[in-house]
């Protein structure tokens, strides 16, 4: 099991505020993982519908969404689109986002990989049927984004507190961003996107997006310079956007993403020069609030600021992990500084964290299980 180095300190400047991310020895373990469901195929995400039902929805990478209701997995899938999905590696059905008014309108939005005249990321709308535990299979496609390679697809759709749909898009893959997509504003690859699913057909570009009036730029872009923002979340208390951005082969990072920000890739990997390897121009770049070497893990999995009520010690702390190493860390913020502390080591392939309606957190093991984070 990989362990954390002691005393690594990173000073970064974000929006005029100095942040400090430190790694330290493991804190006393005050949390545990309680098994919620086992025997799934290849789960990559868990979330709730915001409809006061208490249900959880688990996304299997192959193209199936299953419901956990009253603590047990329903035998009938909520949705099965395996016939539409290309699955394997980093491709597949990668997330679901329920509309903020889902209880009233029954709309939800998928992010999946498909082969439609080439590999593409599909952002599509679906609706629930008259049975609340079963969805219709008809879809309305909002976006088809061509993928030059089968990796770095991003994968998460999530509604922000403003009611807009945010989409994390990777740089398109291969290695080291050969097309410099992260820094180009004429492509949706290597970006955080923001669209209005209620204001147009197939969607509307919000007029307050930062690059709407810039010649040659895609208006959907909210922020850029990311490599593979696999998982991100909004803090329920203040709306801040935390993004886990998967690194190349040296650094994994957590970013605090703001409107119009440039998060450095491929110029930077974490808070370090990447292309060029020395003497890079860091002007105008927003660097991570936390990072760790790939010797401690190989693929960061972004999590959530804990806003539940059952684990008092985690209140207001950002919980995240690593897919390869199985570690779970917390970021604690004090006076604008973030301290990174190891919460627990696990043997799990942490593909995602999840949050229920009450703000309690879950851990998804890509090997087939979902766990609830509980106090000890």
C-alpha positions in Angstrom: 0.0 0.0 0.0 1.4 3.4 -1.0 2.1 5.9 1.8 2.2 9.6 2.0 5.5 11.6 2.2 5.8 13.9 5.1 6.2 17.6 4.9 5.6 18.3 1.2 4.4 21.9 1.0 3.0 23.6 -2.1 2.3 27.3 -2.3 -0.1 28.3 -5.0 -1.9 31.5 -6.0 -5.5 31.3 -7.0 -7.5 34.4 -7.6 -5.1 36.4 -5.5 -5.3 34.1 -2.4 -2.3 32.0 -1.3 -3.2 28.4 -0.6 -1.0 25.9 1.1 -1.5 22.1 0.5 0.5 19.9 2.8 0.6 16.1 3.2 1.1 14.7 6.7 1.0 11.4 8.5 -2.3 9.7 8.8 -4.7 11.3 11.3 -6.4 9.0 13.8 -8.9 7.0 11.8 -12.4 8.1 12.9 -14.3 6.8 9.9 -15.0 3.5 8.3 -16.6 2.0 5.2 -19.9 0.2 5.6 -20.9 -2.1 2.8 -24.1 -0.9 1.1 -24.3 -3.2 -2.0 -22.0 -5.8 -3.6 -21.9 -7.8 -6.9 -22.2 -4.9 -9.4 -20.5 -5.3 -12.7 -18.2 -2.2 -13.1 -19.7 0.7 -11.1 -18.3 4.2 -11.8 -20.8 6.5 -10.1 -23.5 6.8 -7.5 -25.9 9.7 -6.9 -29.4 10.7 -5.9 -32.3 12.1 -7.8 -33.1 14.9 -5.4 -36.8 13.8 -5.4 -37.0 13.0 -1.6 -37.3 9.3 -2.4 -34.1 8.3 -0.5 -33.1 6.2 -3.5 -29.5 5.9 -4.8 -28.7 5.4 -8.5 -25.5 3.4 -9.4 -24.0 3.7 -12.9 -22.4 0.6 -14.3 -19.8 1.4 -17.0 -21.2 -1.1 -19.4 -24.4 1.0 -19.8 -26.8 0.2 -17.0 -28.2 2.3 -14.1 -29.4 0.4 -11.1 -31.4 1.6 -8.1 -30.6 1.1 -4.4 -33.9 1.4 -2.6 -34.4 0.9 1.2 -30.9 -0.5 1.4 -31.2 -3.1 -1.3 -30.5 -3.2 -5.1 -33.6 -3.6 -7.2 -33.5 -6.5 -9.7 -34.8 -4.5 -12.6 -32.5 -1.8 -14.0 -33.6 1.8 -14.0 -32.1 2.1 -17.5 -30.2 -0.3 -19.8 -28.5 1.3 -22.9 -25.7 -1.3 -23.4 -26.7 -1.4 -27.1 -25.7 2.3 -27.5 -22.5 2.4 -25.3 -18.9 1.6 -26.2 -17.4 0.3 -22.9 -13.9 -0.5 -21.8 -10.9 1.3 -20.5 -12.0 4.8 -19.8 -15.0 4.6 -22.1 -18.6 3.7 -21.2 -21.6 5.1 -19.5 -19.8 7.4 -17.1 -22.4 9.4 -15.2 -26.0 10.6 -14.7 -27.2 14.0 -13.6 -30.8 14.5 -12.5 -32.5 17.8 -13.3 -32.9 20.1 -10.3 -36.7 19.7 -10.9 -36.6 16.0 -11.5 -39.4 15.3 -9.1 -41.6 17.4 -11.3 -40.3 16.9 -14.8 -38.6 13.4 -14.7 -35.6 14.6 -16.8 -32.0 13.3 -16.4 -28.8 13.6 -18.5 -26.3 10.9 -19.3 -22.6 11.1 -20.3 -21.5 8.1 -22.3 -19.1 6.9 -25.1 -20.4 5.8 -28.4 -19.2 4.9 -31.9 -21.2 7.1 -34.2 -18.9 7.7 -37.2 -16.0 7.6 -34.8 -15.6 7.6 -31.1 -17.7 10.3 -29.4 -18.8 11.6 -26.0 -22.6 11.8 -26.0 -24.5 14.1 -23.7 -28.2 13.0 -23.9 -31.4 13.6 -22.1 -33.7 10.8 -20.9 -37.0 10.7 -19.0 -38.5 8.5 -16.3 -41.5 6.4 -17.2 -44.8 6.2 -15.4 -43.0 3.7 -13.1 -40.6 5.8 -11.0 -38.1 3.0 -10.8 -37.9 2.6 -14.6 -36.8 5.1 -17.3 -37.8 5.4 -20.9 -35.2 4.5 -23.4 -35.8 7.3 -25.9 -33.1 9.9 -25.9 -32.6 13.5 -27.0 -28.9 14.2 -27.9 -27.6 17.6 -26.8 -23.9 17.2 -27.6 -21.8 14.9 -29.7 -18.1 15.6 -29.0 -15.6 13.7 -31.2 -12.8 11.9 -29.3 -9.5 11.5 -31.1 -8.4 8.7 -28.7 -10.2 6.3 -26.4 -8.9 7.8 -23.2 -9.2 11.1 -21.2 -12.9 11.4 -21.9 -13.8 13.2 -18.7 -17.1 11.7 -17.9 -19.2 13.7 -15.4 -22.4 15.7 -15.8 -23.5 17.6 -12.8 -26.0 20.4 -12.2 -24.6 23.5 -10.4 -26.4 25.6 -7.8 -27.2 28.0 -10.6 -29.3 25.3 -12.4 -26.8 25.0 -15.3 -25.4 21.6 -16.4 -21.6 21.4 -16.0 -19.7 18.8 -18.0 -16.1 17.7 -17.4 -14.2 17.0 -20.7 -10.8 15.5 -20.9 -8.1 16.6 -23.4 -9.0 13.8 -25.8 -6.3 11.4 -24.8 -3.2 9.8 -26.1 -0.5 11.2 -23.8 0.8 14.7 -23.0 -2.1 16.4 -25.0 -0.5 16.1 -28.5 -3.0 18.6 -30.0 -2.7 21.1 -27.1 -6.5 20.9 -26.6 -6.3 22.0 -23.0 -5.1 25.5 -24.0 -7.1 25.9 -27.2 -10.5 27.7 -26.9 -11.8 26.4 -30.2 -12.4 22.9 -28.9 -14.5 21.5 -26.1 -11.7 19.0 -25.1 -9.7 19.8 -22.0 -12.4 22.0 -20.6 -15.1 22.4 -18.0 -18.3 23.2 -19.9 -21.5 25.0 -18.7 -24.8 24.8 -20.7 -28.5 25.6 -20.1 -30.6 22.6 -20.8 -33.9 24.5 -20.3 -33.3 27.6 -22.5 -33.0 26.3 -26.1 -32.8 23.4 -28.5 -30.8 21.3 -28.0 -29.4 23.6 -25.4 -28.6 27.3 -24.8 -25.1 28.7 -24.1 -25.5 30.9 -21.0 -24.8 34.5 -22.0 -22.6 35.0 -18.8 -20.2 32.2 -19.9 -16.7 33.8 -20.0 -15.9 33.2 -23.7 -19.2 33.9 -25.3 -18.0 37.0 -27.1 -14.5 35.9 -27.9 -13.8 35.3 -31.6 -12.9 31.7 -32.3 -13.8 30.4 -28.8 -16.5 27.9 -27.9 -19.1 29.6 -25.8 -19.9 26.5 -23.8 -16.5 26.8 -22.1 -16.5 27.7 -18.3 -12.9 27.0 -17.6 -9.9 25.4 -19.5 -6.5 23.9 -19.1 -7.6 20.6 -17.5 -6.3 17.2 -18.5 -9.0 14.7 -17.4 -11.5 16.1 -14.8 -13.0 12.7 -14.1 -15.0 13.8 -10.9 -16.0 17.1 -9.6 -18.5 18.5 -7.1 -20.1 21.7 -5.8 -19.9 22.5 -2.1 -23.5 22.6 -0.8 -22.7 25.4 1.6 -21.2 28.0 -0.8 -21.3 26.6 -4.4 -17.5 26.4 -4.8 -16.5 24.0 -7.6 -13.8 21.4 -6.6 -12.3 19.3 -9.4 -10.1 16.3 -9.3 -7.9 16.5 -12.4 -6.0 13.3 -13.3 -2.3 13.9 -14.1 0.1 12.6 -16.7 2.8 10.6 -14.9 4.1 12.8 -12.1 1.3 14.8 -10.2 -2.4 14.4 -9.3 -4.3 17.5 -8.4 -7.3 19.1 -6.9 -8.4 22.4 -8.4 -10.8 25.1 -7.1 -12.4 26.0 -10.4 -13.7 29.5 -11.2 -15.3 31.2 -14.2 -12.8 31.7 -17.0 -9.9 30.1 -15.1 -6.9 28.4 -16.9 -5.8 25.5 -14.8 -2.5 25.0 -16.7 -2.5 21.8 -18.6 -0.4 21.1 -20.8 1.9 23.9 -19.6 1.7 22.6 -16.1 1.1 19.3 -14.4 0.0 20.1 -10.9 2.1 23.1 -9.8 5.1 22.1 -11.9 6.3 22.9 -15.4 5.4 20.1 -17.9 5.7 21.6 -21.4 8.4 22.9 -21.3 9.7 21.0 -18.3 11.6 24.1 -17.0 11.1 27.8 -17.3 7.4 27.7 -18.3 5.3 30.8 -18.3 3.0 30.5 -15.3 1.4 33.9 -15.7 -2.4 33.8 -15.7 -2.6 30.2 -14.5 -4.6 29.0 -11.5 -2.6 26.3 -9.8 -4.0 23.5 -7.6 -5.1 23.8 -4.0 -3.6 20.3 -3.4 -1.5 17.8 -5.2 0.3 14.5 -4.7 2.9 12.5 -6.6 1.9 9.6 -8.7 4.2 7.5 -6.6 1.4 7.7 -4.0 -1.3 6.8 -6.5 -1.9 7.1 -10.2 -5.4 8.6 -10.7 -7.1 11.1 -8.5 -10.8 10.6 -7.8 -12.5 13.9 -6.9 -15.0 13.8 -4.1 -17.1 16.1 -2.0 -17.0 18.6 0.8 -18.8 16.8 3.6 -22.0 18.5 4.6 -23.8 15.6 6.2 -24.5 15.3 10.0 -23.4 11.8 11.0 -19.6 12.3 11.0 -18.9 15.5 12.9 -15.1 15.3 12.4 -15.5 15.6 8.7 -17.8 18.7 8.7 -16.7 21.1 6.0 -13.8 19.0 4.8 -13.2 17.9 1.3 -13.0 14.1 0.9 -11.3 12.6 -2.1 -9.2 9.6 -3.1 -7.1 7.7 -5.6 -8.2 4.9 -8.0 -5.0 3.0 -8.0 -3.7 3.4 -4.4 -7.1 3.2 -2.7 -6.2 6.0 -0.3 -8.9 8.4 1.0 -7.7 11.9 1.9 -9.3 15.0 3.4 -8.5 18.7 2.7 -9.0 21.0 5.7 -9.3 24.7 5.0 -8.2 27.3 7.6 -7.7 30.9 6.8 -7.5 30.3 3.0 -5.0 27.4 3.4 -5.7 23.8 2.6 -4.0 20.9 4.5 -4.1 17.4 3.0 -4.3 14.5 5.5 -4.6 10.8 4.9 -7.9 9.6 6.2 -7.6 5.9 5.5 -5.9 3.3 3.3 -8.2 0.8 1.5 -7.8 -2.0 -1.0 -10.5 -0.6 -3.3 -10.3 0.8 -6.8 -12.1 4.1 -6.0 -13.8 5.0 -9.2 -16.1 7.6 -7.6 -17.5 9.2 -4.5 -21.2 9.9 -4.1 -23.5 12.0 -2.1 -27.1 11.3 -0.9 -29.8 13.8 -0.3 -28.7 14.3 3.3 -25.1 15.0 2.3 -23.8 11.7 3.5 -20.9 10.2 1.4 -20.4 7.0 -0.4 -17.4 5.3 -2.0 -17.6 3.3 -5.3 -15.3 0.4 -5.8 -14.9 -0.3 -9.5 -14.5 -4.0 -8.7 -18.3 -4.1 -7.9 -19.2 -2.7 -4.5 -20.6 0.5 -3.0 -19.8 1.6 0.6 -21.2 4.2 2.9 -18.7 6.4 4.8 -19.6 6.2 8.5 -18.2 7.4 11.8 -16.5 4.9 14.1 
